[in-house]
């Protein structure tokens, strides 16, 4: 039996980052990973907001492109163009970055146990049963094992997810403005959307998420690429697929001496499904709480983790859930009308100034104060948004 202060299930970026912090504080840490290789296959668009630099290590070598703005396309082609003077987001080599974070955890002293599949867990007593490898015990167990988390399943009903598909596309010529991502919305996939994330002027990650089958996602992507002139003559280099957890405010993230983090805890933005930045921030929170509980030998202190999480994110995520609901109910005609009113109302400059990939409530507040949203959304929807700040 291996005995640890902390056993982390899952060597993804969030689990590895938490493990590194705990090892740096002098605790004995084990990371239990079912895969033979960290980070493979790629299951992420790899676009993260600039605030990542404030939450985790990110060497320049893992940034494949810096993005300054976005072109937002309505169903009929109205385009909102928004931009920042400084990079607003980074396109990452996620496979290499995930490996790097796991290596940093090992460098700090954590044990990385690859090809270890968990098939049983005692969340109250701190025991993890691993297929063909016996039992691992820990004072604290941390589930960071993704959307289909085995650890979370012992604390919660099955997580709700949506499917995502993505192609790596090469056009063979310089057709993309590499400073801008492109986002396309329509009622068939809303509140999901199609993204075009440039890696260079000739290569891009083109994908979407929606509440439909993977087969249908591929059909939509193929139609989109074949009907868009910028992809004329393009080739699909690689295809990817994955699942995005849906944010669940009722999810239990602490039980006994066990906590969950990242996708396992559905710590994702409801509007985009992105979770890396939130996951990193929650790893920082959890590291502070768990280290204190271990130092003081008082597991009751773990209760500070969900409290701190809700204090930090409750209002922001509630607002994003409301925005997601609004978009999900709109027809193509309503989406087109909204885009046209936003464009005429000066929304491009407002989004450029206040827009943020990760904290969207600031922009919503500014649009409410300016009266722009009042002219666009029906009264009942406006009332719902306003109630979020009461």
Short mmCIF file of the C-alpha atoms (twelve columns), coordinates in Angstrom:
data_MODEL
# 
_entry.id   MODEL 
# 
loop_
_atom_site.group_PDB 
_atom_site.id 
_atom_site.type_symbol 
_atom_site.label_atom_id 
_atom_site.label_alt_id 
_atom_site.label_comp_id 
_atom_site.label_asym_id 
_atom_site.label_seq_id 
_atom_site.Cartn_x 
_atom_site.Cartn_y 
_atom_site.Cartn_z 
_atom_site.pdbx_PDB_model_num 
ATOM 1   C CA . UNK A 1   0.000   0.000  0.000   1 
ATOM 2   C CA . UNK A 2   1.312   3.447  -0.993  1 
ATOM 3   C CA . UNK A 3   0.610   6.108  1.612   1 
ATOM 4   C CA . UNK A 4   0.339   9.762  0.632   1 
ATOM 5   C CA . UNK A 5   -0.700  13.011 2.236   1 
ATOM 6   C CA . UNK A 6   -2.596  13.770 -0.972  1 
ATOM 7   C CA . UNK A 7   -3.594  11.445 -3.820  1 
ATOM 8   C CA . UNK A 8   -4.690  13.239 -6.997  1 
ATOM 9   C CA . UNK A 9   -6.751  11.218 -9.456  1 
ATOM 10  C CA . UNK A 10  -6.044  12.624 -12.921 1 
ATOM 11  C CA . UNK A 11  -2.872  14.144 -14.403 1 
ATOM 12  C CA . UNK A 12  -4.605  16.781 -16.519 1 
ATOM 13  C CA . UNK A 13  -3.499  20.410 -16.256 1 
ATOM 14  C CA . UNK A 14  -5.612  21.199 -13.184 1 
ATOM 15  C CA . UNK A 15  -4.705  18.051 -11.253 1 
ATOM 16  C CA . UNK A 16  -1.012  18.424 -12.088 1 
ATOM 17  C CA . UNK A 17  -0.995  22.086 -11.065 1 
ATOM 18  C CA . UNK A 18  -2.609  21.293 -7.720  1 
ATOM 19  C CA . UNK A 19  -0.191  18.391 -7.182  1 
ATOM 20  C CA . UNK A 20  2.824   20.608 -7.900  1 
ATOM 21  C CA . UNK A 21  1.699   23.210 -5.377  1 
ATOM 22  C CA . UNK A 22  1.154   20.606 -2.682  1 
ATOM 23  C CA . UNK A 23  4.527   18.961 -3.365  1 
ATOM 24  C CA . UNK A 24  6.251   22.350 -3.253  1 
ATOM 25  C CA . UNK A 25  4.774   22.806 0.239   1 
ATOM 26  C CA . UNK A 26  6.481   19.631 1.359   1 
ATOM 27  C CA . UNK A 27  3.598   17.156 1.268   1 
ATOM 28  C CA . UNK A 28  3.865   13.627 -0.093  1 
ATOM 29  C CA . UNK A 29  1.782   13.610 -3.277  1 
ATOM 30  C CA . UNK A 30  0.786   10.861 -5.692  1 
ATOM 31  C CA . UNK A 31  -0.884  11.473 -9.078  1 
ATOM 32  C CA . UNK A 32  -2.896  8.520  -10.388 1 
ATOM 33  C CA . UNK A 33  -3.421  8.671  -14.165 1 
ATOM 34  C CA . UNK A 34  -5.263  6.043  -16.196 1 
ATOM 35  C CA . UNK A 35  -3.580  6.992  -19.494 1 
ATOM 36  C CA . UNK A 36  -0.166  5.791  -20.594 1 
ATOM 37  C CA . UNK A 37  0.732   9.298  -21.789 1 
ATOM 38  C CA . UNK A 38  -0.323  12.660 -20.335 1 
ATOM 39  C CA . UNK A 39  -2.210  15.048 -22.628 1 
ATOM 40  C CA . UNK A 40  -3.022  12.587 -25.407 1 
ATOM 41  C CA . UNK A 41  -5.315  12.807 -27.271 1 
ATOM 42  C CA . UNK A 42  -5.990  16.543 -27.562 1 
ATOM 43  C CA . UNK A 43  -9.528  17.298 -26.365 1 
ATOM 44  C CA . UNK A 44  -9.513  21.094 -26.195 1 
ATOM 45  C CA . UNK A 45  -9.646  24.118 -28.497 1 
ATOM 46  C CA . UNK A 46  -6.586  25.444 -26.675 1 
ATOM 47  C CA . UNK A 47  -7.702  29.086 -26.472 1 
ATOM 48  C CA . UNK A 48  -7.222  30.681 -23.038 1 
ATOM 49  C CA . UNK A 49  -7.640  34.219 -21.741 1 
ATOM 50  C CA . UNK A 50  -4.595  36.330 -20.886 1 
ATOM 51  C CA . UNK A 51  -5.364  36.060 -17.148 1 
ATOM 52  C CA . UNK A 52  -3.850  32.600 -17.250 1 
ATOM 53  C CA . UNK A 53  -0.508  34.331 -16.681 1 
ATOM 54  C CA . UNK A 54  -1.764  35.405 -13.241 1 
ATOM 55  C CA . UNK A 55  -2.855  31.924 -12.214 1 
ATOM 56  C CA . UNK A 56  -0.231  29.481 -13.441 1 
ATOM 57  C CA . UNK A 57  3.133   28.948 -15.102 1 
ATOM 58  C CA . UNK A 58  2.986   29.403 -18.884 1 
ATOM 59  C CA . UNK A 59  6.322   29.464 -20.701 1 
ATOM 60  C CA . UNK A 60  6.304   31.275 -24.050 1 
ATOM 61  C CA . UNK A 61  7.271   28.090 -25.882 1 
ATOM 62  C CA . UNK A 62  3.760   26.647 -25.415 1 
ATOM 63  C CA . UNK A 63  2.012   29.678 -26.963 1 
ATOM 64  C CA . UNK A 64  1.553   29.004 -30.690 1 
ATOM 65  C CA . UNK A 65  -0.362  32.236 -31.386 1 
ATOM 66  C CA . UNK A 66  -1.477  35.415 -29.637 1 
ATOM 67  C CA . UNK A 67  -4.991  36.689 -30.332 1 
ATOM 68  C CA . UNK A 68  -6.006  40.345 -30.123 1 
ATOM 69  C CA . UNK A 69  -9.671  40.224 -31.078 1 
ATOM 70  C CA . UNK A 70  -12.606 38.399 -32.609 1 
ATOM 71  C CA . UNK A 71  -15.012 38.495 -35.531 1 
ATOM 72  C CA . UNK A 72  -18.496 37.542 -34.287 1 
ATOM 73  C CA . UNK A 73  -20.793 36.340 -37.088 1 
ATOM 74  C CA . UNK A 74  -24.597 36.265 -36.978 1 
ATOM 75  C CA . UNK A 75  -26.537 33.601 -38.948 1 
ATOM 76  C CA . UNK A 76  -27.043 35.925 -41.954 1 
ATOM 77  C CA . UNK A 77  -23.536 37.379 -41.884 1 
ATOM 78  C CA . UNK A 78  -23.645 40.537 -39.756 1 
ATOM 79  C CA . UNK A 79  -20.181 40.809 -38.224 1 
ATOM 80  C CA . UNK A 80  -19.158 42.432 -34.971 1 
ATOM 81  C CA . UNK A 81  -15.434 43.172 -34.904 1 
ATOM 82  C CA . UNK A 82  -13.835 43.593 -31.485 1 
ATOM 83  C CA . UNK A 83  -10.191 44.020 -30.555 1 
ATOM 84  C CA . UNK A 84  -7.739  44.878 -27.804 1 
ATOM 85  C CA . UNK A 85  -4.411  46.732 -28.033 1 
ATOM 86  C CA . UNK A 86  -2.709  43.929 -26.108 1 
ATOM 87  C CA . UNK A 87  -3.148  40.161 -26.588 1 
ATOM 88  C CA . UNK A 88  -6.529  39.112 -25.194 1 
ATOM 89  C CA . UNK A 89  -5.945  35.378 -25.445 1 
ATOM 90  C CA . UNK A 90  -3.353  32.737 -26.237 1 
ATOM 91  C CA . UNK A 91  -3.596  29.696 -28.477 1 
ATOM 92  C CA . UNK A 92  -1.727  26.878 -26.747 1 
ATOM 93  C CA . UNK A 93  -0.047  23.649 -27.709 1 
ATOM 94  C CA . UNK A 94  -2.157  21.881 -25.127 1 
ATOM 95  C CA . UNK A 95  -0.567  18.441 -25.440 1 
ATOM 96  C CA . UNK A 96  2.910   19.853 -24.775 1 
ATOM 97  C CA . UNK A 97  1.615   22.187 -22.050 1 
ATOM 98  C CA . UNK A 98  -0.211  19.374 -20.226 1 
ATOM 99  C CA . UNK A 99  2.964   17.276 -20.292 1 
ATOM 100 C CA . UNK A 100 4.983   20.229 -18.984 1 
ATOM 101 C CA . UNK A 101 2.629   20.755 -16.017 1 
ATOM 102 C CA . UNK A 102 2.801   17.072 -15.104 1 
ATOM 103 C CA . UNK A 103 6.613   17.181 -15.340 1 
ATOM 104 C CA . UNK A 104 6.708   20.242 -13.061 1 
ATOM 105 C CA . UNK A 105 4.683   18.313 -10.472 1 
ATOM 106 C CA . UNK A 106 7.177   15.441 -10.657 1 
ATOM 107 C CA . UNK A 107 10.094  17.879 -10.424 1 
ATOM 108 C CA . UNK A 108 8.515   19.248 -7.233  1 
ATOM 109 C CA . UNK A 109 8.480   15.755 -5.733  1 
ATOM 110 C CA . UNK A 110 5.112   14.245 -6.713  1 
ATOM 111 C CA . UNK A 111 4.896   10.602 -7.848  1 
ATOM 112 C CA . UNK A 112 3.269   10.214 -11.275 1 
ATOM 113 C CA . UNK A 113 1.649   6.792  -11.622 1 
ATOM 114 C CA . UNK A 114 0.749   6.305  -15.287 1 
ATOM 115 C CA . UNK A 115 -1.453  3.500  -16.614 1 
ATOM 116 C CA . UNK A 116 -3.199  3.266  -13.222 1 
ATOM 117 C CA . UNK A 117 -6.962  2.855  -13.576 1 
ATOM 118 C CA . UNK A 118 -9.042  3.540  -10.460 1 
ATOM 119 C CA . UNK A 119 -11.822 1.002  -9.998  1 
ATOM 120 C CA . UNK A 120 -12.825 1.678  -6.395  1 
ATOM 121 C CA . UNK A 121 -12.658 4.459  -3.858  1 
ATOM 122 C CA . UNK A 122 -13.510 5.031  -0.201  1 
ATOM 123 C CA . UNK A 123 -14.014 8.794  -0.083  1 
ATOM 124 C CA . UNK A 124 -14.565 8.854  3.675   1 
ATOM 125 C CA . UNK A 125 -11.511 6.858  4.711   1 
ATOM 126 C CA . UNK A 126 -9.102  7.904  1.969   1 
ATOM 127 C CA . UNK A 127 -8.525  4.667  0.078   1 
ATOM 128 C CA . UNK A 128 -8.198  4.291  -3.684  1 
ATOM 129 C CA . UNK A 129 -8.291  0.870  -5.333  1 
ATOM 130 C CA . UNK A 130 -6.324  0.660  -8.574  1 
ATOM 131 C CA . UNK A 131 -6.749  -2.166 -11.085 1 
ATOM 132 C CA . UNK A 132 -3.735  -4.514 -10.978 1 
ATOM 133 C CA . UNK A 133 -1.905  -2.182 -8.564  1 
ATOM 134 C CA . UNK A 134 -3.623  -2.653 -5.210  1 
ATOM 135 C CA . UNK A 135 -4.696  0.073  -2.799  1 
ATOM 136 C CA . UNK A 136 -3.393  3.595  -2.372  1 
ATOM 137 C CA . UNK A 137 -4.216  5.465  0.822   1 
ATOM 138 C CA . UNK A 138 -4.172  9.216  1.395   1 
ATOM 139 C CA . UNK A 139 -5.166  11.704 4.038   1 
ATOM 140 C CA . UNK A 140 -6.912  13.714 1.289   1 
ATOM 141 C CA . UNK A 141 -8.167  12.506 -2.093  1 
ATOM 142 C CA . UNK A 142 -8.532  14.978 -4.974  1 
ATOM 143 C CA . UNK A 143 -10.586 14.062 -8.030  1 
ATOM 144 C CA . UNK A 144 -9.308  15.884 -11.106 1 
ATOM 145 C CA . UNK A 145 -10.237 13.124 -13.531 1 
ATOM 146 C CA . UNK A 146 -12.286 15.038 -16.088 1 
ATOM 147 C CA . UNK A 147 -15.910 15.152 -17.190 1 
ATOM 148 C CA . UNK A 148 -16.499 11.431 -16.583 1 
ATOM 149 C CA . UNK A 149 -14.867 11.584 -13.157 1 
ATOM 150 C CA . UNK A 150 -14.891 8.318  -11.218 1 
ATOM 151 C CA . UNK A 151 -14.324 10.298 -8.026  1 
ATOM 152 C CA . UNK A 152 -17.224 12.670 -8.696  1 
ATOM 153 C CA . UNK A 153 -19.539 9.720  -9.401  1 
ATOM 154 C CA . UNK A 154 -19.155 8.664  -5.762  1 
ATOM 155 C CA . UNK A 155 -20.452 12.065 -4.650  1 
ATOM 156 C CA . UNK A 156 -22.877 13.143 -7.389  1 
ATOM 157 C CA . UNK A 157 -25.328 11.951 -10.041 1 
ATOM 158 C CA . UNK A 158 -23.789 11.513 -13.519 1 
ATOM 159 C CA . UNK A 159 -22.540 14.785 -14.992 1 
ATOM 160 C CA . UNK A 160 -24.360 16.356 -17.935 1 
ATOM 161 C CA . UNK A 161 -22.133 16.979 -20.938 1 
ATOM 162 C CA . UNK A 162 -22.269 18.221 -24.508 1 
ATOM 163 C CA . UNK A 163 -20.155 16.855 -27.328 1 
ATOM 164 C CA . UNK A 164 -17.483 18.814 -29.169 1 
ATOM 165 C CA . UNK A 165 -15.707 18.208 -32.464 1 
ATOM 166 C CA . UNK A 166 -12.696 19.959 -33.917 1 
ATOM 167 C CA . UNK A 167 -10.607 19.791 -37.093 1 
ATOM 168 C CA . UNK A 168 -7.073  21.004 -37.661 1 
ATOM 169 C CA . UNK A 169 -7.386  22.637 -41.093 1 
ATOM 170 C CA . UNK A 170 -4.616  23.677 -43.484 1 
ATOM 171 C CA . UNK A 171 -5.535  26.009 -46.354 1 
ATOM 172 C CA . UNK A 172 -2.108  25.992 -48.008 1 
ATOM 173 C CA . UNK A 173 -2.196  29.781 -48.328 1 
ATOM 174 C CA . UNK A 174 -2.381  32.862 -46.120 1 
ATOM 175 C CA . UNK A 175 -6.130  33.361 -45.663 1 
ATOM 176 C CA . UNK A 176 -6.537  33.895 -41.917 1 
ATOM 177 C CA . UNK A 177 -5.945  37.063 -39.943 1 
ATOM 178 C CA . UNK A 178 -3.982  35.333 -37.203 1 
ATOM 179 C CA . UNK A 179 -4.758  38.157 -34.732 1 
ATOM 180 C CA . UNK A 180 -8.475  37.311 -34.698 1 
ATOM 181 C CA . UNK A 181 -10.584 34.306 -33.792 1 
ATOM 182 C CA . UNK A 182 -13.893 33.840 -35.592 1 
ATOM 183 C CA . UNK A 183 -17.109 32.821 -33.838 1 
ATOM 184 C CA . UNK A 184 -20.286 31.848 -35.716 1 
ATOM 185 C CA . UNK A 185 -23.707 31.443 -34.093 1 
ATOM 186 C CA . UNK A 186 -27.007 30.033 -35.311 1 
ATOM 187 C CA . UNK A 187 -30.099 28.580 -33.697 1 
ATOM 188 C CA . UNK A 188 -29.339 24.995 -34.785 1 
ATOM 189 C CA . UNK A 189 -26.357 24.785 -32.427 1 
ATOM 190 C CA . UNK A 190 -27.071 27.622 -29.974 1 
ATOM 191 C CA . UNK A 191 -26.080 28.131 -27.198 1 
ATOM 192 C CA . UNK A 192 -23.093 26.372 -28.736 1 
ATOM 193 C CA . UNK A 193 -21.152 27.977 -31.587 1 
ATOM 194 C CA . UNK A 194 -18.578 27.336 -34.289 1 
ATOM 195 C CA . UNK A 195 -15.044 28.627 -33.745 1 
ATOM 196 C CA . UNK A 196 -12.127 29.262 -36.065 1 
ATOM 197 C CA . UNK A 197 -8.971  29.643 -33.988 1 
ATOM 198 C CA . UNK A 198 -5.931  30.541 -36.115 1 
ATOM 199 C CA . UNK A 199 -2.604  28.906 -35.388 1 
ATOM 200 C CA . UNK A 200 -1.042  30.774 -38.299 1 
ATOM 201 C CA . UNK A 201 -2.216  32.555 -41.450 1 
ATOM 202 C CA . UNK A 202 -2.750  29.180 -43.144 1 
ATOM 203 C CA . UNK A 203 -3.723  26.835 -40.301 1 
ATOM 204 C CA . UNK A 204 -6.623  26.925 -37.864 1 
ATOM 205 C CA . UNK A 205 -8.537  24.825 -35.381 1 
ATOM 206 C CA . UNK A 206 -12.140 24.741 -36.564 1 
ATOM 207 C CA . UNK A 207 -14.691 23.264 -34.206 1 
ATOM 208 C CA . UNK A 208 -17.991 23.503 -32.400 1 
ATOM 209 C CA . UNK A 209 -19.922 22.194 -29.448 1 
ATOM 210 C CA . UNK A 210 -23.639 21.572 -29.314 1 
ATOM 211 C CA . UNK A 211 -26.207 19.330 -27.686 1 
ATOM 212 C CA . UNK A 212 -26.232 16.807 -30.530 1 
ATOM 213 C CA . UNK A 213 -24.422 13.677 -31.692 1 
ATOM 214 C CA . UNK A 214 -20.796 13.559 -32.758 1 
ATOM 215 C CA . UNK A 215 -21.953 12.423 -36.216 1 
ATOM 216 C CA . UNK A 216 -24.125 15.521 -36.547 1 
ATOM 217 C CA . UNK A 217 -21.311 17.771 -35.290 1 
ATOM 218 C CA . UNK A 218 -19.085 16.458 -38.063 1 
ATOM 219 C CA . UNK A 219 -21.840 17.033 -40.618 1 
ATOM 220 C CA . UNK A 220 -22.235 20.657 -39.459 1 
ATOM 221 C CA . UNK A 221 -18.466 21.225 -39.550 1 
ATOM 222 C CA . UNK A 222 -18.142 19.739 -43.033 1 
ATOM 223 C CA . UNK A 223 -21.009 21.931 -44.285 1 
ATOM 224 C CA . UNK A 224 -19.473 25.024 -42.701 1 
ATOM 225 C CA . UNK A 225 -16.047 24.417 -44.239 1 
ATOM 226 C CA . UNK A 226 -17.409 23.575 -47.686 1 
ATOM 227 C CA . UNK A 227 -19.584 26.731 -47.769 1 
ATOM 228 C CA . UNK A 228 -16.955 29.204 -46.541 1 
ATOM 229 C CA . UNK A 229 -14.665 30.594 -49.260 1 
ATOM 230 C CA . UNK A 230 -11.698 30.967 -46.917 1 
ATOM 231 C CA . UNK A 231 -11.495 27.158 -46.732 1 
ATOM 232 C CA . UNK A 232 -11.496 26.626 -50.495 1 
ATOM 233 C CA . UNK A 233 -8.940  23.920 -51.259 1 
ATOM 234 C CA . UNK A 234 -8.269  23.333 -47.564 1 
ATOM 235 C CA . UNK A 235 -7.357  19.935 -46.165 1 
ATOM 236 C CA . UNK A 236 -8.294  18.450 -42.815 1 
ATOM 237 C CA . UNK A 237 -5.023  17.443 -41.152 1 
ATOM 238 C CA . UNK A 238 -6.513  15.879 -38.040 1 
ATOM 239 C CA . UNK A 239 -9.858  15.354 -36.316 1 
ATOM 240 C CA . UNK A 240 -10.556 15.519 -32.606 1 
ATOM 241 C CA . UNK A 241 -13.556 14.888 -30.403 1 
ATOM 242 C CA . UNK A 242 -14.398 15.303 -26.745 1 
ATOM 243 C CA . UNK A 243 -16.978 16.168 -24.134 1 
ATOM 244 C CA . UNK A 244 -17.580 19.442 -22.331 1 
ATOM 245 C CA . UNK A 245 -19.168 19.256 -18.865 1 
ATOM 246 C CA . UNK A 246 -22.113 21.530 -18.207 1 
ATOM 247 C CA . UNK A 247 -21.806 23.777 -15.188 1 
ATOM 248 C CA . UNK A 248 -23.937 22.439 -12.348 1 
ATOM 249 C CA . UNK A 249 -24.423 24.767 -9.356  1 
ATOM 250 C CA . UNK A 250 -25.780 21.845 -7.316  1 
ATOM 251 C CA . UNK A 251 -22.725 19.653 -7.734  1 
ATOM 252 C CA . UNK A 252 -21.116 18.591 -4.450  1 
ATOM 253 C CA . UNK A 253 -17.365 19.271 -4.571  1 
ATOM 254 C CA . UNK A 254 -16.482 18.059 -1.071  1 
ATOM 255 C CA . UNK A 255 -17.368 14.846 0.733   1 
ATOM 256 C CA . UNK A 256 -15.493 13.614 3.759   1 
ATOM 257 C CA . UNK A 257 -11.788 13.893 3.017   1 
ATOM 258 C CA . UNK A 258 -12.337 14.043 -0.763  1 
ATOM 259 C CA . UNK A 259 -12.633 17.084 -3.037  1 
ATOM 260 C CA . UNK A 260 -13.049 17.439 -6.811  1 
ATOM 261 C CA . UNK A 261 -11.502 19.981 -9.154  1 
ATOM 262 C CA . UNK A 262 -11.761 21.241 -12.737 1 
ATOM 263 C CA . UNK A 263 -13.984 19.414 -15.232 1 
ATOM 264 C CA . UNK A 264 -14.689 16.758 -12.595 1 
ATOM 265 C CA . UNK A 265 -16.369 19.523 -10.566 1 
ATOM 266 C CA . UNK A 266 -17.972 21.098 -13.692 1 
ATOM 267 C CA . UNK A 267 -15.928 24.219 -12.974 1 
ATOM 268 C CA . UNK A 268 -16.456 25.591 -16.483 1 
ATOM 269 C CA . UNK A 269 -17.907 28.727 -18.028 1 
ATOM 270 C CA . UNK A 270 -21.556 28.025 -18.964 1 
ATOM 271 C CA . UNK A 271 -21.342 30.250 -22.054 1 
ATOM 272 C CA . UNK A 272 -18.253 28.719 -23.696 1 
ATOM 273 C CA . UNK A 273 -17.435 25.508 -21.842 1 
ATOM 274 C CA . UNK A 274 -13.920 26.778 -21.155 1 
ATOM 275 C CA . UNK A 275 -12.565 25.682 -17.812 1 
ATOM 276 C CA . UNK A 276 -8.787  25.964 -17.721 1 
ATOM 277 C CA . UNK A 277 -8.568  29.337 -15.987 1 
ATOM 278 C CA . UNK A 278 -11.316 28.546 -13.460 1 
ATOM 279 C CA . UNK A 279 -9.700  25.167 -12.861 1 
ATOM 280 C CA . UNK A 280 -6.314  26.737 -12.180 1 
ATOM 281 C CA . UNK A 281 -7.826  29.272 -9.785  1 
ATOM 282 C CA . UNK A 282 -9.700  26.508 -7.980  1 
ATOM 283 C CA . UNK A 283 -6.491  24.467 -7.769  1 
ATOM 284 C CA . UNK A 284 -4.876  27.461 -6.053  1 
ATOM 285 C CA . UNK A 285 -7.827  27.768 -3.647  1 
ATOM 286 C CA . UNK A 286 -7.844  24.053 -2.909  1 
ATOM 287 C CA . UNK A 287 -4.086  23.983 -2.335  1 
ATOM 288 C CA . UNK A 288 -4.379  26.682 0.326   1 
ATOM 289 C CA . UNK A 289 -7.268  24.920 2.066   1 
ATOM 290 C CA . UNK A 290 -5.885  21.366 1.894   1 
ATOM 291 C CA . UNK A 291 -2.421  22.382 3.109   1 
ATOM 292 C CA . UNK A 292 -3.967  24.145 6.103   1 
ATOM 293 C CA . UNK A 293 -6.154  21.125 6.905   1 
ATOM 294 C CA . UNK A 294 -3.131  18.816 6.765   1 
ATOM 295 C CA . UNK A 295 -0.894  21.133 8.781   1 
ATOM 296 C CA . UNK A 296 -3.511  21.495 11.510  1 
ATOM 297 C CA . UNK A 297 -4.662  17.850 11.192  1 
ATOM 298 C CA . UNK A 298 -8.262  19.021 10.981  1 
ATOM 299 C CA . UNK A 299 -10.226 17.723 7.998   1 
ATOM 300 C CA . UNK A 300 -13.177 19.968 8.902   1 
ATOM 301 C CA . UNK A 301 -11.153 22.838 7.431   1 
ATOM 302 C CA . UNK A 302 -11.736 21.319 3.982   1 
ATOM 303 C CA . UNK A 303 -15.202 22.888 4.162   1 
ATOM 304 C CA . UNK A 304 -13.546 26.213 3.315   1 
ATOM 305 C CA . UNK A 305 -12.923 24.982 -0.236  1 
ATOM 306 C CA . UNK A 306 -16.568 24.996 -1.460  1 
ATOM 307 C CA . UNK A 307 -17.211 28.184 0.524   1 
ATOM 308 C CA . UNK A 308 -14.319 30.001 -1.136  1 
ATOM 309 C CA . UNK A 309 -15.297 28.660 -4.553  1 
ATOM 310 C CA . UNK A 310 -18.880 29.900 -4.287  1 
ATOM 311 C CA . UNK A 311 -17.759 33.268 -2.929  1 
ATOM 312 C CA . UNK A 312 -15.471 33.724 -5.935  1 
ATOM 313 C CA . UNK A 313 -17.671 32.368 -8.729  1 
ATOM 314 C CA . UNK A 314 -21.337 32.089 -7.733  1 
ATOM 315 C CA . UNK A 315 -22.536 35.415 -9.199  1 
ATOM 316 C CA . UNK A 316 -20.399 35.236 -12.340 1 
ATOM 317 C CA . UNK A 317 -21.524 31.703 -13.188 1 
ATOM 318 C CA . UNK A 318 -25.182 32.509 -12.431 1 
ATOM 319 C CA . UNK A 319 -24.997 35.397 -14.886 1 
ATOM 320 C CA . UNK A 320 -23.415 33.206 -17.542 1 
ATOM 321 C CA . UNK A 321 -26.131 30.585 -17.059 1 
ATOM 322 C CA . UNK A 322 -28.739 33.278 -17.719 1 
ATOM 323 C CA . UNK A 323 -26.920 34.432 -20.873 1 
ATOM 324 C CA . UNK A 324 -26.673 30.820 -22.046 1 
ATOM 325 C CA . UNK A 325 -30.431 30.375 -21.544 1 
ATOM 326 C CA . UNK A 326 -31.166 33.541 -23.536 1 
ATOM 327 C CA . UNK A 327 -29.019 32.478 -26.504 1 
ATOM 328 C CA . UNK A 328 -30.384 28.945 -26.439 1 
ATOM 329 C CA . UNK A 329 -33.949 30.219 -26.880 1 
ATOM 330 C CA . UNK A 330 -33.287 32.622 -29.797 1 
ATOM 331 C CA . UNK A 331 -34.194 31.929 -33.426 1 
ATOM 332 C CA . UNK A 332 -31.924 32.852 -36.334 1 
ATOM 333 C CA . UNK A 333 -34.080 35.906 -37.001 1 
ATOM 334 C CA . UNK A 334 -33.769 37.033 -33.381 1 
ATOM 335 C CA . UNK A 335 -30.007 36.477 -33.407 1 
ATOM 336 C CA . UNK A 336 -29.670 38.514 -36.611 1 
ATOM 337 C CA . UNK A 337 -31.804 41.303 -35.181 1 
ATOM 338 C CA . UNK A 338 -29.731 41.359 -31.999 1 
ATOM 339 C CA . UNK A 339 -26.441 41.549 -33.923 1 
ATOM 340 C CA . UNK A 340 -27.719 44.433 -36.063 1 
ATOM 341 C CA . UNK A 341 -28.899 46.393 -33.010 1 
ATOM 342 C CA . UNK A 342 -25.634 45.736 -31.212 1 
ATOM 343 C CA . UNK A 343 -23.666 46.980 -34.210 1 
ATOM 344 C CA . UNK A 344 -25.801 50.119 -34.589 1 
ATOM 345 C CA . UNK A 345 -25.695 50.733 -30.836 1 
ATOM 346 C CA . UNK A 346 -21.907 50.874 -30.653 1 
ATOM 347 C CA . UNK A 347 -21.445 47.475 -29.043 1 
ATOM 348 C CA . UNK A 348 -18.180 46.823 -30.874 1 
ATOM 349 C CA . UNK A 349 -16.336 49.544 -28.983 1 
ATOM 350 C CA . UNK A 350 -18.022 48.560 -25.714 1 
ATOM 351 C CA . UNK A 351 -17.052 44.898 -26.108 1 
ATOM 352 C CA . UNK A 352 -13.526 45.928 -27.096 1 
ATOM 353 C CA . UNK A 353 -13.222 47.976 -23.913 1 
ATOM 354 C CA . UNK A 354 -15.029 45.813 -21.355 1 
ATOM 355 C CA . UNK A 355 -15.126 42.353 -22.939 1 
ATOM 356 C CA . UNK A 356 -13.274 39.591 -21.133 1 
ATOM 357 C CA . UNK A 357 -13.199 35.890 -22.008 1 
ATOM 358 C CA . UNK A 358 -13.378 34.851 -18.396 1 
ATOM 359 C CA . UNK A 359 -15.336 37.540 -16.509 1 
ATOM 360 C CA . UNK A 360 -18.327 38.392 -18.656 1 
ATOM 361 C CA . UNK A 361 -20.446 40.052 -15.964 1 
ATOM 362 C CA . UNK A 362 -18.482 43.327 -16.298 1 
ATOM 363 C CA . UNK A 363 -19.548 43.711 -19.928 1 
ATOM 364 C CA . UNK A 364 -23.167 42.797 -19.164 1 
ATOM 365 C CA . UNK A 365 -23.280 45.451 -16.423 1 
ATOM 366 C CA . UNK A 366 -21.913 48.103 -18.788 1 
ATOM 367 C CA . UNK A 367 -24.463 47.175 -21.462 1 
ATOM 368 C CA . UNK A 368 -27.237 47.393 -18.876 1 
ATOM 369 C CA . UNK A 369 -26.018 50.799 -17.669 1 
ATOM 370 C CA . UNK A 370 -25.832 52.147 -21.224 1 
ATOM 371 C CA . UNK A 371 -29.375 50.974 -21.979 1 
ATOM 372 C CA . UNK A 372 -28.170 48.938 -24.967 1 
ATOM 373 C CA . UNK A 373 -29.545 45.623 -23.682 1 
ATOM 374 C CA . UNK A 374 -32.874 47.234 -22.805 1 
ATOM 375 C CA . UNK A 375 -33.387 48.063 -26.487 1 
ATOM 376 C CA . UNK A 376 -32.601 44.492 -27.545 1 
ATOM 377 C CA . UNK A 377 -34.044 42.052 -25.038 1 
ATOM 378 C CA . UNK A 378 -37.694 41.552 -24.012 1 
ATOM 379 C CA . UNK A 379 -38.791 42.862 -20.622 1 
ATOM 380 C CA . UNK A 380 -39.030 39.493 -18.879 1 
ATOM 381 C CA . UNK A 381 -35.490 38.559 -19.937 1 
ATOM 382 C CA . UNK A 382 -34.203 41.957 -18.804 1 
ATOM 383 C CA . UNK A 383 -35.854 41.463 -15.429 1 
ATOM 384 C CA . UNK A 384 -34.074 38.113 -15.075 1 
ATOM 385 C CA . UNK A 385 -30.701 39.682 -15.771 1 
ATOM 386 C CA . UNK A 386 -31.281 42.587 -13.405 1 
ATOM 387 C CA . UNK A 387 -32.312 40.199 -10.610 1 
ATOM 388 C CA . UNK A 388 -28.848 38.631 -10.729 1 
ATOM 389 C CA . UNK A 389 -27.380 41.661 -8.968  1 
ATOM 390 C CA . UNK A 390 -30.008 41.961 -6.244  1 
# 
